[in-house]
Amino acid sequence: MRRVRGLEYHDWLLLPLVVVCFGGAIWMSVIAVDSYRAEHGGLAGDVTIEDCVFADTDDGPEWTCSGPFVSADGAVRIDAVTLHDRFRAPLEDGTTVAGTVSGPSADTLYTDDQLWWWLAGVAVAFLGIGIHFLRPILRGGTDVVTPPTVDPAHAAVADQSRSLPAEWDDVPPPSAREVTAAGAPTAAGPKRANLVIWKVLAGWLLLGSTIAGTLWYLAEWERQQDAPLTASALGTVTATRLGADDRIEVAYHDDAGDEWRVRWRPRDADSYREGGQVPLRYDPTRPDEVMPEYPEFFEFEPPQRIVFAHIALLPGFVLAWAWTWRLGRWTLGTLRRGRPAQASVRVAELHWGTEPTSYWLELRSEDRTWYQRVVWDSRLVHWLHRNPWSAERLPSSVELRRCPGFRRMYLVDVAGVGRLWPASTARSRPPINYELSPVELSSLGFTEPASRHLKMLLALAALAGGGWLLAGPPGAAYLLALIGGYQLWGGGAPWRGFYAVRP
């Protein structure tokens, strides 16, 4: 339980990927075992094609066909089995396909004897990917990266430069009385308003509005797809219980008198008999584009665009709900009375990263120590730059206001800075996937290279382009708002994060 509570934001993002990988491994393993049983000890026979279902996949249009199966000796008959193979064009009704099934209760016909080899390989690949991402989550880090080879002469010069003392290291740290007398802020000193909360609220509102805009765009797109279906007709059911999906075949005549046939899968197959009537709508310019007048009585596969869009919207829904819950806790926390405590500022670096990612506070209250991440604010950076001793070597006096909830979360009031808003719950142990270290003021003047900014901009542009293709301008805005929302959720440090102060 402690390890679960120690999981951080980045770990929770990796867990869905791990679940998908292990789920894919299990799924492929089940199919591989069934294919192996069909090849070794299964029943050989023929399937008479009765129905083919269209699927618009990433590789183009494909068809999955099914029909009744009869074993070679005629002893076993299965009402409907599905061919594992997919076809670029539907097979004609009545076509016979030879293959094997795993047993009398099977529902899949296999025509490739070596299929289980490929499925087992894919299962192993999924399993390996899942273990690769699960291992750092369980142990709180990743493999140690071997540093590159460095020229000994350059290494000696670097060691010599690092050994040079910084300007504040030559001066002994003052006592707590001297720091207070020099004007270092304490909990009783003047407070400043901290307006970083508006940045969080803006990100939360932007995420919610882009989610709503994306849903509106998808609904509008679906309405545009149905708009051309202006003509109506009365179709006649000509066949029922077709293939493994129990679909029905409906024949109708367009305005020109030509006959067209379409197949649908009803939710209740017993409700439609041969000779029954089905009202429908179709496009006069393209009579093959047809839909039932009451589509709620039939099962239709949603368009691939809609499926991908809803998958992309899922993390946005989760994040918006989580932000709503956190903002509610913040609001109730502001109504509570503060209590004194001591705090030290720490920077966090991922074990597998190369630079700081967020600010943490080490809070000491009532002989207990808590670690909590806070939302990034430039005022904290400037305050650290002005008060190096109080920030580095002496804990600062603060006030804590506990937010209601099952897990601890504190609003931290720091005189001279304002209110620091929590970006995580408070835990009794340091985070397992971060290394917390004191703030190094010498790094506040570091400037990131322009190439990194360009790479980030290109990545965001590619992400926005994918969202535009998926759900238009609202989709592009949603993906960018989602990235910004996750950034705020994890502390909100910008690209230059802790390097906003120039020496």
C-alpha atoms as one frame of an Amber mdcrd trajectory, in Angstrom:
protein
   0.000   0.000   0.000   2.865   2.405   0.770   4.373   1.760  -2.644   1.035
   2.500  -4.300   0.731   5.751  -2.365   4.243   6.635  -3.451   3.410   6.432
  -7.132   3.763   9.756  -8.864   1.990  11.447 -11.740   4.379  10.041 -14.337
   3.880   6.522 -12.961   0.108   6.780 -13.223   0.517   7.836 -16.843   2.595
   4.727 -17.580   0.233   2.319 -15.813  -2.476   2.425 -18.556   0.210   1.612
 -21.138   1.372  -1.321 -19.008  -2.217  -2.579 -18.680  -2.717  -2.334 -22.450
   0.524  -4.236 -23.102  -0.337  -7.049 -20.690  -3.896  -7.164 -22.031  -2.547
  -7.458 -25.590  -0.181 -10.241 -24.494  -3.045 -12.195 -22.902  -5.298 -11.675
 -25.932  -2.642 -12.823 -28.402  -1.765 -15.787 -26.189  -5.386 -16.981 -26.115
  -5.637 -16.795 -29.922  -2.242 -18.500 -30.301  -3.316 -21.382 -28.060  -6.584
 -21.789 -29.977  -4.696 -21.753 -33.307  -2.205 -24.330 -32.005  -5.042 -26.621
 -30.903  -6.646 -26.267 -34.332  -3.411 -27.256 -36.069  -2.557 -30.119 -33.688
  -5.610 -32.217 -33.001  -8.309 -29.935 -34.423 -11.129 -30.661 -36.873 -10.612
 -30.124 -40.594 -13.544 -29.110 -42.751 -15.156 -26.447 -44.915 -17.026 -23.219
 -44.275 -19.730 -22.047 -46.671 -19.611 -18.253 -46.759 -22.914 -16.777 -45.720
 -22.082 -13.210 -44.684 -19.171 -10.738 -44.786 -18.818  -7.708 -42.483 -16.993
  -4.553 -43.589 -14.327  -2.940 -41.376 -12.431   0.274 -42.129  -8.979  -0.405
 -40.655  -5.685   1.505 -40.714  -4.531  -0.741 -43.568  -7.600   0.070 -45.646
 -11.027  -1.550 -46.053 -11.168  -5.199 -44.977 -13.904  -7.807 -44.788 -14.454
 -10.529 -42.201 -16.555 -13.448 -43.450 -18.443 -16.174 -41.615 -20.777 -19.085
 -42.230 -21.674 -22.638 -41.178 -18.869 -25.191 -40.735 -19.022 -28.898 -41.620
 -16.152 -31.257 -40.772 -14.535 -33.372 -43.456 -16.261 -36.567 -42.249 -19.597
 -34.792 -41.820 -19.836 -35.738 -38.138 -19.518 -32.211 -36.741 -21.541 -29.175
 -37.799 -21.230 -25.699 -36.304 -23.935 -23.145 -37.118 -21.523 -20.263 -37.685
 -17.776 -19.715 -37.427 -15.700 -16.663 -38.382 -12.684 -16.878 -40.663  -9.561
 -15.563 -38.982  -8.353 -14.233 -42.330  -9.461 -10.835 -43.579 -10.117 -10.050
 -47.226  -9.804  -6.918 -49.333 -13.133  -7.690 -50.993 -16.118  -9.670 -49.676
 -16.380 -13.305 -50.711 -19.397 -14.320 -52.694 -22.169 -16.051 -50.764 -21.828
 -19.814 -51.099 -18.028 -19.768 -51.512 -16.367 -22.709 -49.740 -13.208 -22.160
 -47.660 -11.215 -25.068 -46.181  -9.548 -24.857 -42.779  -9.434 -26.230 -39.251
 -11.182 -25.433 -35.972 -10.040 -26.248 -32.454 -13.110 -28.292 -31.524 -16.900
 -28.799 -31.832 -17.586 -25.607 -29.823 -15.114 -23.401 -31.721 -16.124 -20.106
 -33.304 -13.032 -19.384 -35.457 -11.687 -21.114 -38.576  -7.920 -21.040 -39.237
  -6.428 -21.453 -42.703  -2.742 -20.738 -41.877  -0.879 -23.558 -40.138   1.919
 -21.270 -38.924  -0.317 -18.545 -37.530   0.269 -19.485 -33.903   4.002 -18.839
 -34.286   3.370 -15.224 -35.236   0.772 -14.732 -32.517   3.103 -16.127 -29.859
   5.853 -13.773 -31.028   3.547 -10.759 -30.789   2.429 -11.885 -27.310   6.059
 -12.089 -26.153   6.718  -8.613 -27.598   3.731  -7.147 -25.738   4.859  -8.871
 -22.535   8.396  -7.526 -22.896   7.169  -3.960 -23.470   4.892  -4.184 -20.436
   7.683  -5.478 -18.182  10.039  -2.787 -19.519   7.665  -0.012 -18.420   6.513
  -1.758 -15.225  10.010  -2.340 -13.843  10.900   1.336 -13.196   7.487   1.908
 -11.605   7.985  -0.939  -9.124  11.531  -0.078  -8.162  11.228   3.688  -8.499
  13.777   4.166 -11.263  15.211   2.822 -14.487  18.418   1.288 -15.548  21.552
   3.312 -14.845  22.812   4.925 -18.012  26.527   4.524 -18.610  28.092   7.980
 -18.992  29.863   8.690 -22.255  33.642   8.639 -22.522  35.190  12.016 -21.611
  38.602  13.341 -22.562  40.794  13.210 -19.379  42.102  16.727 -20.053  38.569
  18.128 -20.319  37.528  16.204 -17.198  40.413  17.735 -15.205  39.444  21.250
 -16.267  35.793  20.584 -15.358  36.752  19.246 -11.911  38.915  22.283 -11.296
  36.102  24.669 -12.270  33.602  22.872 -10.069  35.984  23.077  -7.124  36.004
  26.885  -7.301  33.803  28.222  -4.464  30.718  30.236  -5.234  30.519  33.756
  -3.885  28.118  32.842  -1.076  30.152  29.785  -0.043  32.988  32.036   1.190
  30.668  33.593   3.741  29.617  31.524   6.768  25.864  31.033   7.068  24.270
  33.524   9.459  22.394  32.480  12.506  18.629  32.440  12.624  18.664  35.700
  14.662  20.859  37.425  12.082  18.684  36.235   9.214  15.577  37.592  10.897
  17.275  40.862  11.737  18.461  41.237   8.152  14.889  41.247   6.952  14.377
  37.603   5.901  10.611  36.981   5.846   8.964  34.978   8.583   5.446  33.735
   9.055   4.652  36.865  11.071   6.011  39.206   8.386   4.048  40.819   5.584
   2.381  38.490   3.130   1.987  38.960  -0.613  -0.882  37.737  -2.696   0.040
  34.876  -4.990  -2.054  34.862  -8.145  -0.763  31.596  -9.594  -4.210  30.179
  -8.840  -5.533  32.057 -11.878  -3.113  30.202 -14.102  -4.511  26.924 -12.809
  -8.113  28.060 -13.210  -7.413  29.224 -16.763  -5.898  25.848 -17.646  -8.852
  24.016 -16.096 -11.423  26.141 -17.928  -9.503  25.846 -21.195  -9.415  22.056
 -20.905 -13.146  21.869 -20.193 -14.051  24.218 -23.039 -11.906  22.342 -25.578
 -13.458  19.020 -24.519 -16.917  20.517 -25.052 -15.812  21.966 -28.396 -14.458
  18.620 -29.567 -17.692  16.841 -28.643 -19.695  19.509 -30.496 -17.493  19.103
 -33.575 -17.938  15.317 -33.589 -21.711  15.656 -33.198 -21.790  18.187 -36.049
 -19.712  15.848 -38.215 -22.158  12.991 -37.588 -25.078  15.257 -38.516 -23.334
  16.137 -41.759 -22.927  12.446 -42.536 -26.689  11.896 -42.151 -27.742  15.092
 -43.949 -27.696  13.610 -47.518 -30.066  10.774 -46.492 -33.183  12.663 -47.588
 -35.076   9.971 -49.528 -37.143   7.328 -47.765 -38.290   3.839 -48.715 -39.810
   0.717 -47.227 -37.456  -2.268 -47.313 -38.339  -5.963 -47.183 -36.427  -8.524
 -45.123 -35.199 -11.227 -47.527 -32.912 -13.259 -45.207 -32.229 -13.590 -41.480
 -29.618 -15.159 -39.201 -26.769 -14.565 -41.653 -23.294 -15.540 -40.500 -21.886
 -15.345 -37.002 -23.462 -11.923 -36.353 -27.087 -12.961 -37.037 -27.522 -10.151
 -39.543 -30.577  -9.605 -41.753 -30.702  -8.713 -45.442 -33.072  -5.926 -46.527
 -34.048  -5.224 -50.165 -35.509  -1.877 -51.275 -36.159   0.071 -54.487 -34.927
   3.627 -55.123 -36.770   6.365 -57.020 -35.545   4.954 -60.354 -36.978   1.515
 -59.548 -33.608  -0.201 -59.133 -33.323  -2.788 -56.405 -30.652  -2.469 -53.698
 -29.762  -4.795 -50.848 -28.171  -3.993 -47.509 -27.326  -6.039 -44.410 -27.687
  -4.913 -40.809 -27.323  -6.499 -37.403 -30.478  -6.062 -35.280 -30.258  -5.856
 -31.517 -33.012  -8.469 -31.307 -32.693 -10.950 -34.174 -36.069 -12.525 -33.352
 -37.885  -9.233 -34.070 -37.271  -9.442 -37.832 -38.692 -12.283 -39.932 -38.428
 -12.895 -43.649 -40.967 -10.767 -45.474 -41.098  -8.129 -42.735 -40.927  -4.397
 -43.466 -38.112  -2.046 -42.414 -38.421   1.734 -43.052 -35.157   3.305 -44.170
 -33.534   6.485 -45.518 -31.011   6.735 -48.353 -29.089   9.256 -50.447 -30.877
   9.870 -53.807 -27.536  10.456 -55.553 -25.961   7.349 -53.978 -28.655   4.772
 -53.166 -26.033   2.464 -51.623 -25.675   4.958 -48.745 -28.595   3.860 -46.568
 -29.595   3.819 -42.908 -32.650   2.452 -41.083 -35.214   5.013 -40.018 -34.813
   3.834 -36.414 -31.094   3.029 -36.002 -31.498   2.493 -32.263 -32.904  -0.979
 -33.027 -29.694  -2.015 -34.805 -26.050  -2.360 -33.839 -23.639  -0.270 -35.872
 -19.907  -0.019 -35.477 -19.078   3.643 -34.786 -16.841   5.333 -37.378 -13.153
   4.874 -36.701 -12.768   8.624 -36.382 -15.316   8.701 -33.558 -13.615   5.784
 -31.775 -10.163   7.390 -31.893 -11.594  10.748 -30.831 -13.263   9.257 -27.752
 -10.067   7.409 -26.840  -8.199  10.714 -27.075 -10.881  12.438 -24.959 -10.687
   9.857 -22.159  -7.541  11.267 -20.457  -9.032  14.755 -20.769 -12.173  13.665
 -18.910 -10.050  12.049 -16.191  -7.816  15.097 -15.812 -10.738  17.553 -15.796
 -12.485  15.534 -13.074  -9.266  15.283 -11.038  -8.676  19.034 -11.364 -12.243
  19.722 -10.243 -11.724  17.576  -7.165  -8.399  19.265  -6.370  -9.834  22.781
  -6.828 -12.666  21.880  -4.472 -10.168  20.792  -1.830  -8.205  24.011  -2.316
 -11.357  26.093  -1.855 -12.247  24.356   1.416  -8.633  24.553   2.550  -8.620
  28.352   2.304 -11.372  28.460   4.940  -9.298  26.641   7.533  -7.054  28.257
  10.136  -3.321  28.008   9.526  -0.839  26.456  11.928   2.891  27.186  12.121
   5.475  24.868  10.590   8.959  24.833   9.078   9.603  24.339   5.371  12.630
  23.813   3.141  12.531  24.128  -0.632  13.753  21.208  -2.740  14.026  20.597
  -6.457  13.073  17.232  -7.965  14.890  15.401 -10.715  13.604  12.212 -12.279
  15.965   9.275 -11.819  15.988   8.838 -15.593  16.024  12.584 -16.364  18.764
  15.177 -16.736  17.248  18.335 -15.246  14.868  19.517 -12.493  11.167  19.108
 -13.148   9.313  20.638 -10.179   9.571  22.215  -6.736   8.901  20.255  -3.551
   8.577  21.411   0.050   9.941  19.489   2.991   7.439  20.356   5.714   8.153
  19.767   9.404   5.242  20.077  11.799   4.572  18.423  15.157   7.680  16.238
  14.896   6.484  14.895  11.548   8.026  15.450   8.110   5.952  15.662   4.954
   6.954  16.021   1.307   4.669  17.900  -1.045   5.021  19.253  -4.582   3.843
  22.805  -5.255   2.685  24.645  -8.361   5.574  26.526  -9.976   5.636  30.289
  -9.527   8.295  32.757 -10.627   7.916  34.628  -7.312   9.321  31.635  -5.481
  12.340  31.635  -7.787  12.998  35.334  -7.193  12.535  34.882  -3.453  15.088
  32.074  -3.426  17.498  34.310  -5.339  17.085  37.169  -2.823  17.297  34.967
   0.289  19.937  32.306  -0.383  20.674  31.473   3.256  17.092  31.263   4.463
  16.221  29.149   1.415  19.212  26.824   1.514  20.516  26.410   5.013  17.808
  27.521   7.388  14.184  26.323   7.238  11.580  29.024   6.687   8.635  29.629
   8.952   5.352  28.988   7.134   1.672  28.417   7.848  -0.110  25.238   6.800
  -3.790  24.968   5.960  -4.897  21.381   5.493  -7.296  20.691   2.641 -10.137
  18.258   3.459  -9.767  14.773   2.012  -8.572  11.268   2.749  -4.937  12.085
   1.957  -3.059  15.048   3.355  -2.723  18.192   1.249  -1.578  21.558   2.543
  -1.882  25.126   1.361   1.441  26.714   2.362   1.610  30.434   3.178   5.135
  31.858   2.945   5.730  35.492   3.927   7.286  37.418   1.072   6.103  34.849
  -1.488   2.428  34.325  -0.847   0.424  31.161  -0.967   2.010  28.070  -2.528
  -0.652  25.804  -3.987  -0.107  22.045  -3.712   0.484  20.033  -6.893   0.413
  16.684  -5.071  -0.688  15.182  -1.814   1.683  15.250   1.148   3.451  11.996
   1.890   5.656  10.885   4.776   8.426   9.643   2.483  10.208  11.258  -0.459
   8.820  10.296  -3.888  10.304   7.048  -5.153  10.865   8.196  -8.730  12.442
  11.574  -7.907  15.645  12.674  -6.305  15.075  15.700  -4.063  18.025  18.028
  -3.629  18.593  21.581  -2.300  18.235  24.500  -4.669  21.499  25.406  -6.395
  21.382  29.136  -6.985  24.248  28.925  -9.465  21.891  27.174 -11.904  19.349
  29.980 -11.970  21.166  31.730 -14.816  21.352  28.688 -17.093  19.771  29.088
 -20.520  18.423  26.125 -22.462  19.580  25.796 -26.083  17.315  27.044 -28.845
  17.382  23.606 -30.473  15.444  22.161 -27.530  12.793  24.858 -27.850  12.536
  24.144 -31.568  12.109  20.407 -30.940   9.364  21.085 -28.404   7.582  23.415
 -30.820   7.796  20.858 -33.624   6.433  18.125 -31.338   3.532  20.341 -30.247
   2.852  21.308 -33.873   2.740  17.634 -34.891   0.397  16.888 -31.981  -1.867
  19.786 -32.918  -1.877  18.634 -36.556  -2.988  15.148 -35.523  -5.772  16.639
 -33.395  -6.855  18.821 -36.334  -7.179  15.775 -38.600  -9.077  13.907 -35.894
 -11.564  16.546 -34.769 -10.781  19.821 -36.533  -9.618  22.998 -34.738 -11.296
  21.988 -31.429  -9.331  18.717 -31.493  -6.031  20.556 -31.969  -6.854  22.993
 -29.168  -7.909  20.102 -26.917  -4.635  18.199 -27.281  -2.596  21.322 -26.576
  -4.800  22.117 -23.556  -4.388  18.515 -22.375  -0.590  18.807 -22.475  -0.783
  22.115 -20.616  -3.187  20.638 -18.072  -0.885  17.720 -17.323   2.020  20.158
 -17.026   0.090  22.205 -14.467  -0.976  19.054 -12.631   2.675  18.078 -12.184
   3.809  21.504 -10.958   3.663  23.610 -14.098   7.378  24.317 -14.515   7.928
  25.983 -17.910  10.652  24.971 -20.307  13.132  27.218 -18.560  11.605  26.182
 -15.217  14.087  27.081 -12.514  16.299  29.169 -14.751  14.128  32.282 -14.887
  16.484  34.454 -12.807  19.571  35.870 -14.425  22.668  36.394 -12.207
